[in-house]
Amino acid sequence: MKSIFSVVFFLFVFSLSAQIKTTFPVSLLLVPEKTNFEKTSTYSDVMSFLNAIKQLSPHISLQTIGKSTSGLDIPMAVLANPMISNADQAKASGKPVVYIQANIHAGEVEGKEVAMMLMRDILLGDKMDLLQNQIIIFVPIYNVDGNDKMEKGLRASQENSPLETGTRENGQGLDLNRDGVKMEAPETKGMIANVLNLWDPQLTVDLHTTNGTWHGYSLTWAPGYLSSGESGPYNYLNDVMLPLITKNAKEKYDLNLGPFGDFSLREGWPLKNFYTYNHHPRYIVNHIGLRNRMSILSESFAHERFYQRINSTYHFVYEILNHCNNNASEILKINKEAELAAIEKVRNQAGIIKKGVRFKMVPTDKPLNHFRTYDYEKYLKEDGSISWLKSGKITYYDNITYYAAFKDTVSATLPRGYVIPAIMDTIVQLLQQHGVNVIKLEKKTRFSGESFFIEKWNKSPRKFEGHNMVSVEGTFNAREMVAKKGDFIIDMAQPLANLIFYMLEPQSDDGLLSWNFFDHILKGSNVPFSPVDYPVFKYF
């Protein structure tokens, strides 16, 4: 009966390619493994695992990124060899930090389990080498409040595998993957303050399960999309790193990975077009791209079983970590060059160049070939209309137009900086929470630049994430202005220049004006009935 205290099991018995036997204490056996992959871990299960593994390894530090709406700690595990316990030590090590975030949507649960499996295999198994050239931060259960609201049928597309899951929303009813700009959730505030700003991860991986179409890939991926950001990190991910990992996954594990997207049967069959999601920095992965850092969206395939989704996500994240471990210096270099490029554009080209603030989705230069998908067959309904039904057969199509690039439809001049009136201190505080450097004027100062004259104000009648989104039309007018003592200025020659630009430009399709942060100020000006100046001034 002594064996009750330890259990020998095949690592990933669901994968024929991983037949390595390892002995772990029973305290580290995960809920899916104990329930034949019918159940997923609760918050208590995750915390028990973290506390148990902390006692067994000197290479893990347990911390928290903050508290949820209900007051639960959001756990963060820092893995390093030699062990480090704070961000200053991480910076001094010269190693890049890689951040793995799971369970942002608490119905998409395999990332949570994979994070714990990888911690177990790194700290006590055969993957300690992954800590040679990098520091890894895991947040396995980001949406702690949504996780334990488990019910059947919350993720119908996952076909009750596992039987019960948590909710998509957090304790406030917000989608945490739409909060990257407005930052209203405590989870987002904690992640930005205590992970992105503090630890400065060079790469972030956000783990999801798609609820979209029946393509034929076990997992699809996307890099943080380009909008007004720098191209270096995106190009490295899209052209080098992710294609290589896709190749390795097929050769090493016989897993089919591909770029993220959906198709529409309303366009007919066989498919001709494949569409990604949009570029907005409200999505965490795109938000990080505007910070001159690399980010990857991981979407396992909902229509596979739970254990299959764990298998594909595990190998995908492992290959990402293995690549970063082997190419740490190159990743650091690319990100640093992007940061410097953003600053130099402000210093040398402010008032001269324009950057996009509104975008449309357009095709990439190259189509998708050998596209793997379940096939569909045409049926004639009794009323004479046509219906398409899945055949259950995998097939391949070539020359698929891939809508995964973004072209600006509205652009604005890049300024040297912005002037924000003192009465808008709440907006200044939000920018500071994002990590923006803000200066408070000690005396009246004259600036030369331009202001935006709002001529038309459009406000959506339908709420989205608790907001009636706003867009404006108008014109920029060159002029001078005198800022008062106590007003704020933001010098754009700083690392977050691209994020600042996207948040403060009045015509931005995902900026602070869009999210109603200026409504209370502009309301007194009788918008939309009377044209009015946008209260943030651009100086050159």
Buried (B, 14 or more C-beta within 10 A) or exposed (E): EEEEEEBEEEBBEBBEEBEEEEEBBEBBBBBBBBEEBBBBBBBEBBBBBBEBBBEBBEBBBBBEBBBBBEEBBBBBBBBBBEBBEEBEBBBEBEBBBBBBBBBBBBBBBBBBBBBBBBBBBBBBBEBBEBBEBBBBBBBBBBBBBBBBBBEEEBBEEBEBBBBBBBBBBBBBBBBBBBBBBBBBBBBBBBBBBBBBBBBBBBBBBBBBBBBBBBBBBBBBBBBBBBBBBBEBBBBBBBEBBBEEBBEBBEEEBEBBBBBBBBBEBEEEBEBEBBBBBBBBBBBBBBBBBBBBBBBBBBBBBBBBBBBBBBBBBBBBBBBBBBBBBBBBEBBBEBBBBBBEBBBEBBEEBBBEEEBBBBBBBEBBEEBBEEBBBBBBEEEEEEEEEEEBEBEEEEEEBEEBBBBBBBEBEBBBBBBBBBBBBBEBBEBBEBBEBBBBBBEEBEEEBEBEBBBBBBBEBEBEEEEEBEBEBBBBEBEBEEEEBEBEEBBBBBBBBBBBBBBBBBBBBBBBBBBBBBBBBBBEBBEEBEBBEEBBBBBBBBBB
